[in-house]
């Protein structure tokens, strides 16, 4: 059984996925890559986002197409492991190597990161 603790509550995590950027949200990184948005190094060059316009496009796409729901669970990490092992969750990389899309998604994200490293830093 997997046990995890988080410094954030669910509300903060969901809010960041919807309002944050790809540097801090693996969901945003995945969706942006699948939508073909250009990942860029920003600031010091260590962080990667889709830039102001790309992140805005992604936020609008999520507002139009992505929905969130949840149930209260005392040990959510246990339920998460069960669901990942039993359901087809192609966008989830964590604990999901058995999914047929896992290697393709990892490759797509790696290609986007490599391309971003080859481009000039955006400010």
Buried (B, 14 or more C-beta within 10 A) or exposed (E): EEEEEEEEEEEEBBEBBBEBBBBEBBBBBBBBBBEEBBBBBBEEEEBBBBBEEBBEBBBEBBEEEEEEEEEEEEEBBBEBBEEBEEEEBBBBBEBBEEBEBBEEBEEBBEEBBEEBEEEEBBE
